[in-house]
């Protein structure tokens, strides 16, 4: 459960339906070309929050069929509909996913007792391991060190996907919970997180840049910070270009440049203009070998 996990993209047709053949190609590219250690399925990058329950199940199934046991699989099953979260947790566990993950419940400003009950309820309905998905910038849920400790008292909760810029909290988490898995969620801050001895990272750009991300993580753990810093600089140049052009559509267009039928994003996400498509190809030519 250590290393670089791609937050897996999902291919959609131009009409917004799941493009299964394209999804399988994205999975294969991640494994064969990016050399990732695992896949984080149905997270934000997979456009999860625009999918129905049945669509989420279909994606879990297709990915597991394509992967088998080649790499580790984490199923993001979180939902403010706790019945859906439980149903998806049980389904992914039945398929053989190595762990489940759940975003903190959002929108309604739940208090911590409600958040803790949410996680305990999910784990009580499955025997799988769970990774908390903490992304306060999008959920508004900012967990403290002591609150993480309360969550971690549940032995099924084995770690956290930490997508927050609070590296003081990240260091404190690593210090207090040496036996929990901590995954960095910001691709552009991978080196900084690696220096703090995270177990791995989960991110969108690893769908195309996973090999370099693995090198950064390895170099940092070996103490070769200068070489890792140069790779992070190159990676951040890539990330800057992607963000300026449109995150998910640009990554999909770059995958298409590499021969992967990555399809489209689901509306209301915009499609790229012709100029945007050209900018994506320029980035692919510059940064993808």
C-alpha positions in Angstrom: 0.0 0.0 0.0 3.0 2.3 -0.4 4.1 4.3 -3.4 2.5 6.3 -6.2 -1.2 5.9 -6.8 -2.9 7.6 -9.7 -6.2 9.2 -9.0 -7.7 7.4 -11.9 -9.4 9.3 -14.7 -12.6 7.9 -16.4 -13.2 8.2 -20.1 -16.6 9.4 -21.2 -18.2 9.6 -24.6 -19.0 13.0 -26.1 -22.6 12.4 -24.9 -21.4 11.8 -21.3 -21.7 8.0 -21.1 -19.0 5.8 -19.6 -16.5 4.8 -22.4 -15.5 1.4 -21.1 -12.8 0.7 -23.8 -11.2 4.1 -23.1 -11.3 3.5 -19.4 -9.4 0.2 -19.8 -6.8 2.0 -22.0 -6.3 4.6 -19.3 -5.8 1.8 -16.7 -3.3 0.1 -19.0 -1.3 3.3 -19.7 -1.1 3.9 -15.9 0.3 0.5 -15.3 2.4 -0.1 -18.4 3.8 3.3 -19.1 3.6 5.3 -15.8 4.6 2.3 -13.7 2.3 3.4 -10.9 2.0 1.3 -7.7 -1.7 1.5 -7.5 -5.0 3.2 -8.6 -7.4 5.3 -6.5 -10.7 4.7 -8.2 -13.7 7.0 -8.3 -12.1 10.0 -6.6 -12.5 13.6 -7.7 -10.3 13.0 -10.7 -12.7 10.2 -11.8 -15.5 12.8 -11.8 -17.1 10.7 -9.1 -19.5 13.3 -7.8 -21.3 13.5 -11.2 -21.9 9.7 -11.3 -24.9 7.6 -10.3 -24.4 4.6 -7.9 -24.7 2.1 -10.8 -22.1 4.0 -12.8 -19.7 4.0 -9.9 -20.2 0.2 -9.5 -19.6 -0.3 -13.2 -16.3 1.6 -13.0 -15.2 -0.4 -10.0 -15.9 -3.6 -11.8 -14.2 -2.6 -15.1 -11.1 -1.4 -13.4 -10.8 -4.6 -11.3 -11.3 -6.8 -14.4 -8.5 -4.9 -16.2 -6.1 -4.8 -13.2 -6.6 -8.2 -11.6 -3.9 -8.2 -9.0 -1.2 -6.3 -11.0 -1.3 -3.2 -8.7 -3.1 -2.2 -5.5 -6.6 -0.8 -5.7 -8.3 1.7 -3.5 -12.0 2.4 -4.0 -13.3 5.9 -3.1 -16.8 5.2 -1.9 -17.5 8.4 0.1 -20.9 10.1 -0.3 -23.1 12.3 1.9 -25.7 9.6 1.2 -24.4 7.1 3.7 -26.5 4.3 2.3 -24.7 4.7 -1.0 -21.4 4.8 0.7 -22.1 1.5 2.5 -23.4 -0.1 -0.7 -20.3 0.9 -2.6 -18.0 -0.1 0.2 -19.5 -3.6 0.3 -19.5 -3.9 -3.5 -15.8 -2.9 -3.9 -14.8 -5.2 -1.0 -16.6 -8.1 -2.8 -14.7 -7.3 -6.0 -11.4 -7.6 -4.0 -10.3 -4.0 -3.7 -7.4 -3.7 -1.3 -8.9 -0.8 0.7 -11.7 1.6 0.6 -11.5 5.4 1.0 -14.2 7.9 1.9 -14.2 11.7 1.5 -15.3 13.5 4.6 -19.1 14.3 4.4 -19.5 17.8 2.9 -21.9 20.6 2.1 -24.1 20.5 5.2 -21.3 21.5 7.7 -21.5 18.3 9.8 -19.9 18.5 13.2 -17.0 16.2 14.1 -19.2 13.7 16.0 -21.3 13.3 12.9 -18.2 12.9 10.8 -16.8 10.2 13.2 -20.1 8.4 13.2 -20.1 8.4 9.3 -16.8 6.6 9.2 -17.6 4.2 12.0 -20.9 3.3 10.3 -19.2 2.6 7.0 -16.6 0.4 8.6 -19.1 -1.5 10.7 -20.8 -2.7 7.5 -17.6 -4.0 5.8 -14.5 -5.8 7.0 -12.3 -3.8 4.6 -9.6 -1.2 5.6 -10.5 2.5 5.2 -8.5 5.5 4.3 -9.9 8.9 5.2 -10.0 11.4 2.3 -9.2 14.8 3.7 -9.6 17.7 1.2 -10.7 20.7 3.2 -10.4 23.1 0.3 -13.3 21.4 -1.4 -15.3 20.0 1.5 -14.9 22.7 4.1 -14.0 20.0 6.6 -10.6 20.8 8.4 -9.7 18.0 10.8 -7.4 18.7 13.7 -4.6 16.4 14.9 -6.7 15.3 17.9 -9.7 14.6 15.7 -7.5 12.4 13.4 -6.5 10.6 16.6 -10.1 9.9 17.4 -10.8 8.6 13.9 -7.7 6.4 14.0 -8.9 4.7 17.2 -11.1 2.7 14.8 -8.6 -0.1 13.8 -10.1 -0.4 10.4 -9.1 3.2 9.6 -5.5 2.7 8.4 -4.6 6.2 7.1 -5.4 9.4 5.3 -5.2 10.9 1.9 -4.0 14.3 2.9 -4.9 16.9 0.3 -4.2 20.1 2.3 -1.3 22.6 2.3 -0.9 22.5 6.1 2.4 20.8 6.3 2.8 21.5 10.0 -0.3 19.3 10.5 1.2 16.8 8.1 4.4 16.5 10.0 2.5 16.2 13.3 0.4 13.4 11.8 3.5 11.5 10.7 5.1 12.0 14.1 2.1 10.9 16.1 0.9 8.1 13.9 4.0 6.2 12.5 2.0 3.1 11.8 -0.8 4.8 9.8 -0.6 5.2 6.0 -0.2 8.9 5.0 -0.6 9.8 1.3 0.2 13.2 -0.1 -2.6 14.6 -2.2 -1.0 17.6 -3.8 1.1 16.5 -6.8 2.9 19.9 -6.9 4.1 19.4 -3.3 5.2 15.8 -3.5 8.8 16.4 -2.7 7.9 18.5 0.4 5.6 15.7 1.6 8.2 13.0 0.8 10.8 14.8 3.0 8.3 14.4 5.8 8.3 10.6 5.1 4.8 10.1 3.8 4.1 6.5 2.6 3.0 7.6 -0.8 1.0 9.9 -2.9 -2.3 10.0 -4.7 -2.8 12.4 -7.6 -4.4 13.4 -10.9 -1.2 14.1 -12.9 0.2 10.7 -12.1 -2.0 9.4 -15.0 0.6 10.9 -17.3 3.5 11.7 -14.9 3.6 8.7 -12.6 7.1 7.6 -13.4 8.7 10.9 -12.5 6.6 11.0 -9.4 8.0 7.7 -8.4 11.5 9.0 -9.0 10.9 12.0 -6.8 9.5 9.8 -4.0 12.5 7.4 -4.2 15.1 10.1 -4.4 13.7 11.9 -1.4 13.7 8.8 0.7 17.3 8.2 -0.4 18.3 11.7 0.7 19.1 12.8 -2.8 17.2 16.1 -2.4 18.8 18.2 -5.1 18.0 15.7 -7.9 14.5 15.3 -6.5 14.1 19.1 -6.4 15.0 19.4 -10.1 12.4 16.7 -11.0 9.8 18.5 -8.9 10.6 21.7 -10.7 10.1 20.0 -14.1 6.9 18.4 -12.8 5.6 21.7 -11.6 6.3 23.3 -14.9 4.1 20.6 -16.4 1.4 21.1 -13.7 1.4 24.9 -14.2 0.7 24.4 -17.9 -2.1 21.9 -17.3 -3.8 24.1 -14.7 -3.7 27.1 -17.0 -5.3 25.1 -19.8 -7.9 23.2 -17.8 -7.0 20.3 -15.5 -9.0 17.2 -16.5 -9.6 18.0 -20.2 -5.9 18.7 -20.7 -4.7 15.5 -19.1 -7.2 13.6 -21.2 -6.0 15.3 -24.4 -2.4 14.6 -23.4 -3.4 10.9 -23.0 -4.9 11.0 -26.5 -1.6 12.4 -27.8 0.0 9.2 -26.4 -2.5 7.0 -28.2 -4.9 6.5 -25.3 -8.6 6.9 -26.1 -9.3 8.9 -23.0 -12.6 10.3 -24.2 -14.2 13.5 -22.8 -15.1 14.9 -19.4 -18.7 14.8 -18.3 -20.7 18.0 -18.5 -20.8 20.6 -17.1 -17.0 20.4 -17.4 -16.0 22.3 -20.6 -14.5 20.7 -23.6 -11.2 22.2 -24.8 -11.2 24.7 -27.6 -9.0 24.0 -30.6 -6.4 26.3 -29.1 -6.7 24.4 -25.8 -6.2 21.1 -27.6 -3.1 22.4 -29.3 -1.8 23.7 -26.0 -2.3 20.2 -24.5 -0.4 18.6 -27.4 2.4 21.1 -26.9 2.7 20.1 -23.3 2.7 16.4 -24.2 5.5 16.9 -26.7 7.5 18.8 -24.2 7.0 16.7 -21.1 5.9 13.2 -22.1 8.6 11.0 -23.5 
